[in-house]
């Protein structure tokens, strides 16, 4: 990404996916409740970003310096949108069909 951001996609069961932390400038999404399963994390700070492959987000965290404006069901921040989450948020049990985020 032009801002130097990185999106990481860790498969369920991997060491990175089992790490339930989320760095201060990141947004972290898990495919299972209570921060389990596939983990997608990013520090992209500019605009909408699209996941490598869509997922059902079942838990999420935002870093202490990061907000999440919404998870979108469609690519390029289209379709249904989730509520927003402020810095330092934790949601251990949610359900959002996710293809992109802002």
N, C-alpha and C positions, 0 to 999 in steps of 0.2 A: 504494500500500500504506500501511497505517496507520503504519508505521515510517519513512515517507519513502523507501522503497526504490523502485528503478526496474528494470524488465527491458527490455533492449535486444535487438532481433532484427535483425541486419544480414545482408542477402542476400549470397551468394557473389559475389566480385568487387568488392564495395563497398570503399571506403577503410577504413571501420570494421572490416569482416570481415578485411581483410588485416593489420590491426594485431595482432600476436601477443602484445602485452602484456596483463596483467590487473592492475588496480589492487589495492592492498593490502586493500581491504574487499570484493572481488568474487569471484564464481565465473564462469569463462568456459568455454564449451563450443563446440567446432567440429564441423561435419559431415564434415570431411576429416581424414585423418591429418596429423601435423606442423603443426597449427594453420592449416589451410586450409579453404576453403568457408564455408558459413553459420556465423555466430558469434552465440551467444546469451550475453549477460552480465548479471549482476544484482548488486546490492548489498543485496537484500532480506535482512534479518537475522532476521526472526521467522517461524518455522514453515515449512510446506510452500508452495511456489510452483509453479504450473502453467505450462508453456510455451504460447505463443500457438498453436503447432502442434507436434505431436510431431516428433522428429528422431532420427536415429541419431547418437549422439555417438561420434566417432572420435578425438578428442583433447580434453584439458581441462587447465585450470590453476586453482589456488586462490590467492588473494592471500595475502600474508604474515600478515595478521590474520584469515584466514577458513578455516574447515573445511567440508567437504562430507560430510554424514552418509550420503548415498546418492542415486543417480539411480534413479527408478522408472519402470517401463514403463507404468503406468496413471496417470490423472489423480488429483489429490489424494493423492499418495504411497501408491498402492496397486499391487499387482502385484509383479513381480520387482524386486529391488533390487541395485544395484552395491555393491562394497566402498566403504568410506569413505575419504576423502583428507584429510590434515591440512593445516595452514597451509603455504603455499609449495610445494605439490605441483605437479608437471608430469607429464603422461602423454601422450606424443606419438602413441601407437598403442593405442587401446582400442576396444571395441565394446559400446555399451549402447543399447538401444532406450529412448528417454527421452521421457516425457510430463510428468514433474514431478520436483522435487528438494527435498531437505531439508538 
